[in-house]
Amino acid sequence: MVKSYLRYEARSVFGIISSPTGNAVFDHSGKLSITPALENVIVWDIKKGTQVARWSDSENKAEVTCIARNPNGKDYAVGYADGSIRLFDLTNNAVNVILNGHRGSISALEFDPTGTVLASGARDTDLILWDVVGEVGLYKLRGHKDEITGIAFLPSSKDADSALNASSEGYIVTSSKDTLVKLWDLRARHCVQTLVTHRSEVWSLAVSPDRRLLVTGTSDMDMRVWSIDIEKLEDTSVDRSNLSAEDAAKSWEAITEYGTIQRASKDRVVDLQFHPTGLYLACLSSDKQVEVFRTRTHAEIKKKMARRQKRTREKRNKDKDSVDADGDESNSGGSGDEADENTSGITAADELTSFKVIRTSAKPVSLDFNPTESDIAALHRQSSLQILVSQNNNSLHTWNLPIPPPGKTTKQANLPEPSLMSSIEMLGHRSEPRTLALSSDNELIASAANKSLRIWNAQTGSCVRTLECGTALCAVFLPGDQLIVIGTKEGTLELYDIPSASLVETFDAHEGAACWSIDVRPDKKGLVTGGADKCVKFWDFELVREPQGDSSVVSRRRMTLEHVKTLKMSDDVLVVKCSPDSRLLAVSLLDTTVKVFYADTLKFFLSLYGHKLPVVSMDISSDSTLLVTGSADKSVKLWGLDFGDCHRSILAHQEPVTAVKFVWGTHYFFSAGKDKLVQQWDGDNFQRIQKLEGSHGDVWALLVAKHGNFIVASSQDRSIRVWDKTEEPLFLEEERERELEEIYDRGLEESLDRKESTIGRGDDEDEEMEGEESQRAGKATMETLKAGERIMEALELADEERKKWHEFEERKRKMPQLNPAPPDTNPVLMFEKLSPEAYVLRTVERIRAAELEDALLALPFSRVLSLMAYIDIWARREWNTPITCRVLFFVLKTHQNQIVATRTMRAQLDSIRQHLRAGVNQQRDQIGYNLAALSSLRTEWEENATAQFFDEKDIQSILDGQLKKRKFTGIKA
């Protein structure tokens, strides 16, 4: 009989506030923060510090790398490390669209002003424009040689608010790590200008709201400022066809260097962003500071220029006097004229000046201004800015930056320093949790990191207590679950009381050497510790009375630890473990061996050797017969405690093993390693049962509930993950087959990516496509491949059904006297209650719009011919004209050479053209009629909802017949 197991499924992830791989943004109201949390996105209430919502997709396992806010205030684009983009809706917290086109991690996202077009850049150096409404990729722009770091739209002034022309009008500016900044023309889909003056990677760019200034940040101390001439780009009167190549290139140079601004920081720029009003510019540096620059007014610039010219004249006169004394007046006159020329123009340093510097507690990752501060008058009434800063230590801060009132400078206003308005820090560790502990009732989880100890509710994932501690290396709950002991890197044992969240007592256990391991004895009367001082120490639990100042008050008893005995070892002690039957004590040493002693007499029993590197974790089964050890040599070994024989050595992980734990009452055990995996094993047949993925960093600690109801793991990404045991059976053969299928699917995706660009083209065309800047946006995935298979299955089923009925009609026509019986309808079509043509259309309609083109690429040409027959039927019957047109155009474009070479398709193509044109014209007329009706309804509503009011003086003058001037205003309801 085949042995079955129970499957573990991921339940929750907690302890993460903001992951350092992505940027955090304000929502449209300025009250919420959209924050990356590994593979999820968390919506935080900034003032309350509470979680409002969590955005997740069960199909996604990649980390969030970029977030962009749509101008409509409702949708948010989220980019992931696997190159996918998901659009989430803030109102219902659901995924609306999934876009796949990049082959590298998403590094930049930007919406156009209309919110209908999304531009994305990634590590694969491609820039892709997406139609958000149509849920498809428009085209891909290639030209950069390294990761794209910044994107900014420069919309056309006449079409800035037109959603129909958003993807074909205007310009885009991109920056990259290849030191280049490129200006792209969206109408020509071509790079029209490249800025090559940077000497290092361009890490960020920002365009002012008035589209006049472009600022780029690199590793230098200076930020480069560029002037943008949009009118030059929009000037269509210039005839560039008669110009030489050099003159034509110069005619497109709309971005010119304006100057440089010196930063206070010496580290590289992380992020640049203009305030919505354009009055302030924030520069985020990697050395824990945010520098804010202020835009001077015209009056301030004139005043500064006047002072500069005055100083220049004084210097010139002084130089002239000195030259006159030396008899060399001509030279001084020339230098004075040159100084006047140098000071006559306005530079970037004159327009932008350093305003304030915000010092952060850790390295910042991203910043964002409050989008509600777009009104200049309201901003001055508010007299402060709000800046959201996410940090790489799992925290989120909101800063309040006072600004001067209009007409006053910073010195005149005497502004206070920036203040921290709110912070979200309590729901996660600042550093990675290195150890975990589970209470005896499986209700509480303790996680300890550097300087912090947190107690979590195992069911809800909420933080119950937060305590300050030393550099924790190990932790354990004491009997009763009211106290917890942690061992620190300083060699101390710290005893904490959980209800009062206080430190009870500190014990100097290992004389300054690290305390690596703690284990409570099975009799619940004491514990054992092991440290780097080569000692194993035994402690007993004792109840002592606390001294009270008032003798009349009854003293309270509390628990403490009393050192009983010490076992000296030959090397540093890494792990200590007591057997559940209280008979044996296992000790792991730095010399790669495991020593086993009798627990009562401490007499040596066994020496287990075989690991090539030290054992960092071990556990003993509940029946005290098996010992499992996990080592830094990536292997897990199973030992028998009767004779010390090695039952099996398993290469369990691709990186060092960090934790092993048995499930109580069984010989199943879990192992965790630095390869980001947690795996379940059967200790009897030495087979891997299940592989649990999800962590994005090294897994440091592992917990298993009493009977394996759930497991908990903490990793380097500061998250704590919980997997629950389900009732779903698991069979080893099926699990191995599933893993092999995943490996095959990954290889298939890679092969599809290599082949999809060659479909429908010859070798010469492939070489031409490699050099083109504009290409089709798309990427083959398993979803698109499965969608293509569904289309092929539908075509095959429909063809068979039509063939059966065609043969039936032929027999009926040739031999009507036999009265043949009609063929049986396919059960699928009978269940769907659809004809074969409608069934194929329904299959195509059910495919996501973003995956339709890549699904059609999976069709062989024989199936394309069959699909063209159905397209002809759809066009004749006017079924779903938009999807019919889209499928037809893509098939014609992709398989143009084969279709042209197939003469039998000419009649079919003529039929499609005739019927499709008629259907499109009918839909166009219908849409025009509806738009005219809506416009008429709007005009009628405005007339009925508008009233006119007159001043009392005008009414009196009307009555007197002496009205000279009438004033009125229109007010809409």
MORAPE-V77028 format. One record per residue. N is the residue number from 1. PSI is psi in degrees with one decimal (NA if undefined). D_FIRST is the distance of its C-alpha to the first C-alpha in whole Angstrom. Layout:
n = (N	N)
psi = (PSI	PSI)
d_first = (D_FIRST	D_FIRST)
This chain:
n = (1	2	3	4	5	6	7	8	9	10	11	12	13	14	15	16	17	18	19	20	21	22	23	24	25	26	27	28	29	30	31	32	33	34	35	36	37	38	39	40	41	42	43	44	45	46	47	48	49	50	51	52	53	54	55	56	57	58	59	60	61	62	63	64	65	66	67	68	69	70	71	72	73	74	75	76	77	78	79	80	81	82	83	84	85	86	87	88	89	90	91	92	93	94	95	96	97	98	99	100	101	102	103	104	105	106	107	108	109	110	111	112	113	114	115	116	117	118	119	120	121	122	123	124	125	126	127	128	129	130	131	132	133	134	135	136	137	138	139	140	141	142	143	144	145	146	147	148	149	150	151	152	153	154	155	156	157	158	159	160	161	162	163	164	165	166	167	168	169	170	171	172	173	174	175	176	177	178	179	180	181	182	183	184	185	186	187	188	189	190	191	192	193	194	195	196	197	198	199	200	201	202	203	204	205	206	207	208	209	210	211	212	213	214	215	216	217	218	219	220	221	222	223	224	225	226	227	228	229	230	231	232	233	234	235	236	237	238	239	240	241	242	243	244	245	246	247	248	249	250	251	252	253	254	255	256	257	258	259	260	261	262	263	264	265	266	267	268	269	270	271	272	273	274	275	276	277	278	279	280	281	282	283	284	285	286	287	288	289	290	291	292	293	294	295	296	297	298	299	300	301	302	303	304	305	306	307	308	309	310	311	312	313	314	315	316	317	318	319	320	321	322	323	324	325	326	327	328	329	330	331	332	333	334	335	336	337	338	339	340	341	342	343	344	345	346	347	348	349	350	351	352	353	354	355	356	357	358	359	360	361	362	363	364	365	366	367	368	369	370	371	372	373	374	375	376	377	378	379	380	381	382	383	384	385	386	387	388	389	390	391	392	393	394	395	396	397	398	399	400	401	402	403	404	405	406	407	408	409	410	411	412	413	414	415	416	417	418	419	420	421	422	423	424	425	426	427	428	429	430	431	432	433	434	435	436	437	438	439	440	441	442	443	444	445	446	447	448	449	450	451	452	453	454	455	456	457	458	459	460	461	462	463	464	465	466	467	468	469	470	471	472	473	474	475	476	477	478	479	480	481	482	483	484	485	486	487	488	489	490	491	492	493	494	495	496	497	498	499	500	501	502	503	504	505	506	507	508	509	510	511	512	513	514	515	516	517	518	519	520	521	522	523	524	525	526	527	528	529	530	531	532	533	534	535	536	537	538	539	540	541	542	543	544	545	546	547	548	549	550	551	552	553	554	555	556	557	558	559	560	561	562	563	564	565	566	567	568	569	570	571	572	573	574	575	576	577	578	579	580	581	582	583	584	585	586	587	588	589	590	591	592	593	594	595	596	597	598	599	600	601	602	603	604	605	606	607	608	609	610	611	612	613	614	615	616	617	618	619	620	621	622	623	624	625	626	627	628	629	630	631	632	633	634	635	636	637	638	639	640	641	642	643	644	645	646	647	648	649	650	651	652	653	654	655	656	657	658	659	660	661	662	663	664	665	666	667	668	669	670	671	672	673	674	675	676	677	678	679	680	681	682	683	684	685	686	687	688	689	690	691	692	693	694	695	696	697	698	699	700	701	702	703	704	705	706	707	708	709	710	711	712	713	714	715	716	717	718	719	720	721	722	723	724	725	726	727	728	729	730	731	732	733	734	735	736	737	738	739	740	741	742	743	744	745	746	747	748	749	750	751	752	753	754	755	756	757	758	759	760	761	762	763	764	765	766	767	768	769	770	771	772	773	774	775	776	777	778	779	780	781	782	783	784	785	786	787	788	789	790	791	792	793	794	795	796	797	798	799	800	801	802	803	804	805	806	807	808	809	810	811	812	813	814	815	816	817	818	819	820	821	822	823	824	825	826	827	828	829	830	831	832	833	834	835	836	837	838	839	840	841	842	843	844	845	846	847	848	849	850	851	852	853	854	855	856	857	858	859	860	861	862	863	864	865	866	867	868	869	870	871	872	873	874	875	876	877	878	879	880	881	882	883	884	885	886	887	888	889	890	891	892	893	894	895	896	897	898	899	900	901	902	903	904	905	906	907	908	909	910	911	912	913	914	915	916	917	918	919	920	921	922	923	924	925	926	927	928	929	930	931	932	933	934	935	936	937	938	939	940	941	942	943	944	945	946	947	948	949	950	951	952	953	954	955	956	957	958	959	960	961	962	963	964	965	966	967	968	969	970	971	972	973)
psi = (136.7	130.5	137.8	155.9	176.6	136.4	145.4	136.0	145.5	131.5	-51.6	161.5	128.8	174.0	0.3	129.6	-53.7	119.8	148.0	0.3	-13.4	175.5	149.0	143.0	154.3	154.7	179.4	-25.5	-13.5	7.1	-19.2	158.5	128.3	112.0	136.6	139.3	76.6	-117.8	-5.3	172.9	128.4	135.2	114.5	141.9	114.7	-43.0	-44.8	-22.8	28.5	157.1	123.4	-42.1	162.4	121.9	127.0	159.1	122.3	-22.9	-10.2	137.9	-1.6	157.6	151.9	130.8	-17.3	143.2	136.7	142.8	130.8	140.2	-20.3	-7.3	3.0	-38.8	148.3	130.7	131.3	121.4	147.3	167.4	-19.9	6.2	-0.1	157.2	131.8	138.5	118.0	148.1	123.2	-25.9	-38.5	2.8	41.6	159.2	124.1	-42.1	143.4	123.8	129.8	121.9	-23.7	152.2	13.1	175.1	136.5	128.3	-16.4	138.3	142.3	131.4	149.9	167.3	-27.5	-16.8	10.4	-13.3	134.5	131.0	135.3	140.0	151.1	-179.3	-14.4	8.0	6.5	146.9	121.1	135.5	131.2	141.2	108.1	-36.4	-46.2	-10.5	38.5	160.6	132.7	-57.6	167.6	134.0	127.6	140.4	-30.8	154.7	0.8	-178.0	134.7	129.1	-19.0	146.1	138.8	133.3	140.7	81.6	151.3	141.1	-33.7	-21.1	19.1	-27.9	14.4	117.1	-26.0	-34.1	13.0	-34.5	-9.3	2.6	146.3	-166.6	162.7	138.0	132.0	147.3	156.5	165.5	-5.0	14.4	7.3	149.1	125.1	143.5	121.9	135.5	118.0	-24.5	-44.8	-12.4	51.6	148.6	121.3	-15.2	141.8	127.1	120.2	16.8	-10.9	144.8	-3.7	179.5	137.7	112.4	-22.2	158.8	158.6	139.3	133.6	152.9	-27.4	7.5	32.4	-31.2	144.6	127.4	132.8	143.4	134.9	-160.0	-6.4	166.7	-13.9	139.2	136.7	134.2	134.2	146.0	133.1	127.0	89.4	-34.5	-32.4	-37.5	-34.7	-3.2	106.6	-1.9	-15.2	124.6	101.7	-4.7	-29.2	-0.2	156.8	169.4	-39.9	-42.6	-35.9	-38.8	-39.1	-30.0	-20.3	-7.2	85.4	-11.0	117.2	152.3	133.0	-26.4	-172.6	154.9	128.5	134.2	158.6	-24.8	150.6	-10.8	173.6	159.2	135.4	-42.4	145.7	140.2	134.4	146.8	149.7	-27.2	-15.5	3.3	-18.3	151.0	127.5	135.0	120.1	126.9	161.0	7.4	40.6	40.1	148.9	116.8	127.1	129.4	148.4	141.6	121.9	149.9	168.3	-38.1	-41.7	-39.0	-42.9	-41.1	-41.3	-41.0	-37.4	-42.4	-39.7	-43.7	-35.0	-44.3	-36.3	-42.5	-41.5	-41.3	-39.4	-42.9	-38.3	-42.7	-36.8	-41.1	-41.3	-35.0	-37.0	-37.5	-30.0	-6.3	24.4	71.2	-26.1	-39.3	-37.9	-35.9	-39.8	-42.6	-31.7	-38.9	-39.3	-36.4	-37.6	-38.1	-37.3	-28.4	1.4	-28.1	156.9	133.4	175.0	-33.8	-25.0	-31.6	-35.7	129.1	150.5	134.3	-64.7	158.4	126.8	125.0	122.5	161.7	-15.7	174.7	125.9	153.6	-41.4	164.8	160.8	136.9	155.0	120.5	-13.5	-5.0	34.3	-16.8	122.9	-42.5	-44.5	-33.9	-41.2	-33.5	-36.4	-29.4	27.6	158.5	151.9	127.5	125.3	124.5	123.5	142.4	160.6	3.7	29.0	46.6	161.1	123.3	146.0	122.0	145.6	118.9	107.4	143.3	153.6	151.0	160.9	137.0	-6.6	145.6	176.0	-40.6	-40.3	-34.4	-20.8	59.3	146.9	169.6	156.8	143.4	150.5	113.9	-43.0	157.5	149.0	103.6	-22.3	-15.4	21.4	161.1	149.8	-26.8	172.0	131.8	123.9	-13.2	153.4	153.1	145.4	135.0	162.6	-26.9	8.3	25.6	-27.4	142.8	129.7	130.5	133.1	136.7	-165.9	114.6	9.8	142.1	125.4	140.8	128.0	149.9	122.2	-25.0	-44.2	-21.0	12.5	148.1	120.1	-44.5	149.0	126.5	151.3	137.2	-176.5	-163.7	96.1	137.6	-26.2	157.5	154.0	141.0	143.0	158.9	135.1	-18.3	21.1	-21.3	153.7	141.9	135.0	144.7	136.6	168.5	-21.5	-2.5	15.1	157.8	125.7	123.4	121.6	143.2	118.5	-45.7	-40.4	-6.2	50.0	156.1	121.9	-50.0	153.9	134.9	132.7	91.6	-42.3	27.3	50.8	-13.8	153.1	138.2	105.2	-24.9	145.4	138.5	130.4	134.9	148.3	-26.3	0.0	22.8	0.4	-173.3	166.8	137.3	150.0	140.0	-178.6	-0.1	14.4	31.9	143.8	119.8	142.5	133.8	142.3	148.4	129.6	147.6	123.8	155.3	131.5	132.8	137.5	144.4	-35.4	123.1	-23.2	-18.1	132.8	128.1	145.3	141.5	142.4	162.7	144.7	174.6	137.8	124.4	126.9	-53.9	167.2	138.0	115.9	136.4	169.5	-12.2	176.3	138.9	126.1	-40.3	139.7	141.3	130.2	139.8	147.6	-22.5	9.9	20.4	-35.7	157.6	120.9	135.4	123.7	133.8	164.3	-15.5	18.3	5.3	162.7	122.2	136.0	128.0	158.4	131.5	-31.5	-44.2	-8.3	27.4	138.6	136.2	-55.3	152.4	118.0	117.8	150.4	-25.1	145.8	-20.4	163.6	148.3	121.4	-10.7	144.9	161.6	155.7	136.6	162.3	-24.1	7.6	30.3	-21.7	141.7	127.0	134.4	138.1	131.4	166.1	-7.1	14.3	6.1	157.8	132.1	141.7	127.5	144.2	131.6	0.2	-46.9	-2.2	22.6	146.6	112.9	-43.7	143.0	125.5	128.2	90.9	-34.8	164.7	-8.9	172.5	141.1	135.7	-23.5	143.6	142.2	134.8	152.3	128.4	133.6	0.9	176.9	16.9	143.7	158.6	147.6	146.3	150.0	-179.2	3.1	14.6	19.2	150.0	128.6	144.7	137.4	154.5	116.9	-7.1	-44.4	3.1	33.3	145.4	129.2	-50.6	149.2	123.6	114.0	170.1	-36.0	146.2	17.3	179.7	132.3	118.9	-36.2	155.5	138.7	144.1	129.3	166.9	-49.4	24.4	23.5	-31.7	161.2	153.3	138.5	140.1	144.6	178.7	-20.5	10.5	12.4	156.8	118.0	144.1	129.9	132.7	146.3	129.1	178.7	3.3	125.4	151.0	129.4	136.9	-40.8	-42.9	-36.9	-40.0	-39.1	-40.6	-41.3	-40.0	-37.1	-39.2	-42.0	-41.9	-40.8	-40.6	-43.5	-35.8	-40.0	-43.0	-41.1	-36.2	-38.3	-35.6	-31.1	-22.7	-27.9	-13.3	-3.4	127.2	7.5	157.3	-177.5	-38.8	-38.2	-32.4	-42.3	-35.8	-40.0	-33.0	-31.5	-5.9	143.7	-33.3	127.5	172.1	140.2	121.0	164.4	133.4	126.8	175.3	-30.9	-42.7	-36.3	-42.2	-35.8	-40.4	-38.6	-37.0	-38.4	-43.0	-40.6	-40.4	-40.4	-42.0	-44.6	-44.1	-38.6	-43.2	-40.5	-44.0	-35.9	-41.9	-46.3	-31.5	-43.3	-36.9	-42.8	-36.6	-46.1	-40.2	-33.8	-39.5	-36.7	72.4	-24.7	-24.6	-21.9	64.5	149.3	141.2	151.1	158.7	136.3	142.5	135.7	-34.0	-46.1	-34.4	-39.3	-41.7	-17.5	47.9	154.0	164.0	-40.4	-43.3	-32.1	-41.4	-42.0	-40.8	-39.3	-41.8	-38.5	-30.6	-9.2	138.9	143.0	-36.0	-17.9	-2.5	-46.8	-43.1	-29.9	-38.0	-25.8	-23.1	-7.8	132.9	163.5	-29.6	-38.1	-27.5	-40.1	-40.3	-39.5	-35.8	-34.4	-40.3	-34.0	-37.8	-41.5	-42.4	-42.5	-37.3	-38.2	-0.5	48.4	122.2	67.8	-40.4	-46.2	-32.4	-44.1	-41.9	-45.0	-43.5	-48.1	-40.0	-40.6	-42.0	-39.7	-38.6	-43.2	39.7	-46.8	-44.2	-39.4	-40.7	-34.8	-10.1	102.1	-27.4	-12.4	-2.1	-45.7	-39.5	-40.5	-37.8	-40.0	-42.9	-43.7	-44.1	-49.7	-34.1	-38.2	-41.2	-41.5	-39.0	-41.8	-40.7	-42.5	-36.9	-43.7	-39.4	-42.5	-40.8	-40.7	-44.0	-40.2	-40.7	-39.2	-42.2	-40.2	-39.8	-42.1	-39.2	-42.5	-41.8	-39.9	-40.6	-37.4	-39.9	-24.8	10.6	132.0	150.5	136.3	139.5	153.6	155.2	-36.0	-39.5	-37.4	-41.8	-38.9	-31.6	-42.9	-36.8	-8.7	18.0	34.1	120.0	-36.8	126.4	130.6	134.1	159.9	147.6	128.3	125.4	141.7	NA)
d_first = (0	4	6	9	13	16	19	22	25	29	31	35	37	40	43	44	48	49	47	49	48	50	53	54	56	58	57	60	61	61	59	56	54	52	50	47	44	42	40	41	45	46	49	51	54	57	59	57	54	51	48	49	46	44	43	40	37	34	34	36	35	39	41	45	48	50	51	54	56	57	61	60	59	55	53	52	51	48	47	44	43	41	44	44	46	45	48	47	50	51	52	48	46	44	44	46	46	44	46	44	47	47	45	46	46	49	52	54	55	58	59	62	64	63	60	59	58	56	56	54	54	51	51	50	54	54	56	54	56	54	55	54	55	53	50	51	52	56	56	55	58	58	61	60	58	56	55	57	58	60	60	63	65	68	69	72	74	75	71	70	69	68	64	65	66	64	62	65	68	69	67	65	65	62	62	60	59	61	64	65	66	66	68	66	68	65	67	68	64	66	67	70	71	70	71	71	73	70	69	66	62	63	61	62	65	66	69	71	71	74	73	76	74	71	70	68	66	66	65	69	71	73	71	73	74	75	77	76	78	76	79	80	76	77	80	80	84	83	83	81	81	84	84	83	79	80	82	79	77	80	80	76	77	76	75	78	78	79	79	77	76	75	73	73	69	69	65	64	64	60	61	64	65	68	69	69	73	73	75	73	70	68	67	63	63	61	63	62	65	66	69	71	74	76	78	82	84	87	89	88	87	91	92	90	92	95	95	93	96	99	97	98	101	102	100	102	106	105	104	107	110	108	109	112	113	112	114	110	110	109	105	105	106	103	100	101	100	97	96	97	95	92	92	93	89	86	83	80	81	84	81	78	79	77	76	74	71	68	66	62	60	58	58	58	55	57	60	61	64	64	64	66	69	70	74	76	78	76	75	78	78	75	76	73	70	66	64	60	59	55	55	52	52	50	53	55	59	61	65	68	71	74	76	80	82	84	87	86	85	82	85	87	84	83	79	77	74	71	69	65	65	61	58	54	53	51	48	47	48	50	48	45	43	42	40	38	38	36	38	36	35	34	37	39	39	41	42	45	47	50	52	50	48	46	44	42	40	37	36	39	40	43	46	47	49	50	52	54	53	53	51	47	45	43	42	41	41	43	42	43	43	46	47	46	46	46	47	50	51	54	52	53	51	52	51	51	51	49	51	54	53	55	55	55	56	56	55	56	53	53	57	56	53	50	48	44	42	42	39	40	40	37	40	41	44	45	44	44	45	45	47	49	52	50	49	47	48	47	49	49	49	53	54	58	61	62	66	68	71	72	72	72	69	66	64	60	58	55	52	53	52	53	53	52	51	51	49	50	48	49	48	47	44	42	39	39	36	36	33	32	33	36	36	36	38	37	39	39	42	44	44	40	39	37	39	38	40	40	41	43	46	45	44	43	39	37	38	35	37	35	35	38	39	40	37	37	34	32	30	29	26	26	25	28	26	25	28	27	31	31	34	37	36	33	30	28	28	25	27	27	30	30	31	32	29	28	24	24	26	25	28	27	30	32	35	36	33	35	32	29	28	25	23	24	22	19	19	19	22	25	27	30	33	36	34	34	30	28	24	21	19	17	19	16	15	18	16	18	17	20	23	26	29	33	35	38	39	38	35	37	36	32	31	28	29	28	24	24	25	27	28	32	33	37	38	41	42	43	40	37	34	32	28	26	23	22	19	18	14	14	11	13	13	15	17	18	19	21	23	24	25	27	29	29	31	33	34	35	37	39	40	41	43	45	45	46	50	50	49	52	55	56	56	60	59	56	58	61	58	57	61	61	61	60	56	54	51	48	44	41	38	35	36	39	37	34	38	39	36	36	40	39	37	39	42	40	39	43	44	42	43	47	47	46	49	51	50	51	54	55	54	56	59	60	59	60	60	57	56	52	49	48	45	42	42	39	36	36	40	40	38	40	44	45	47	45	48	47	43	44	46	44	41	44	45	42	42	43	47	46	43	45	47	44	42	45	45	42	43	44	48	47	45	48	50	48	48	52	52	51	53	56	55	54	58	59	58	58	55	54	57	56	52	54	56	54	51	54	56	53	52	56	56	53	53	57	58	55	57	60	60	58	61	59	59	62	63	59	61	64	62	60	63	65	63	62	65	66	63	64	67	66	64	67	69	67	66	70	71	68	70	73	72	71	74	76	74	74	78	79	77	78	82	81	79	82	85	89	90	94	96	98	101	100	100	104	105	104	106	109	108	109	105	105	102	98	95	92	88	85	83	79	77)
